[in-house]
């Protein structure tokens, strides 16, 4: 729920500019991508290559 609210608030200006439907689609797409990345993570730690 929190992730959806954050993605929706981040894409609100885009929705104002391009229309409500495209803004909603953009926020749902960002939520889906973030969820997929979280689901594929091997553990909770963030690891960046050195």
N, C-alpha and C positions, 0 to 999 in steps of 0.2 A: 504494500500500500504506500509506504513511504517513497519507494523508488518510482512509482507511478506519479505521485505528486511532484517529486523533484523533476522528473522528465517533462511533465506537463507544464510546470512553471518555467522551465528552460526554453520550451518551444512555444510559449504564449506569444511572444513578439512575432514569430514566424507565422502563427495562425492569424494574427491581426493583419499581417501584410498579405498573405496568400489566400486566406479563407479558413473558416473553422475546420472544415473537413480535412484539408491538407495538414493543418496544425495537429489535429488529433492523430492522423496517420503517422506523422513524423514522431510524435511523442510515444505512440505505441511501438513503432519500429525501434526507437532508442531503448525502450524498456525491454523489448524482445532480444535485442543484441546484448544488452547488459546481462540479462538473465541467462542467455546461452553461454556467455563468457564465464559467468559464475558457476554454471553447471559443469563446465569442462575443466575448471581449475582443479589441480590435483590436491591442493591443500589451501588453508585459509591465508597463508602468508603470501605477500607479494614478493615475487622474485624477479629481479632485473638482471640480465646478463652483464657481466663485468667487462 
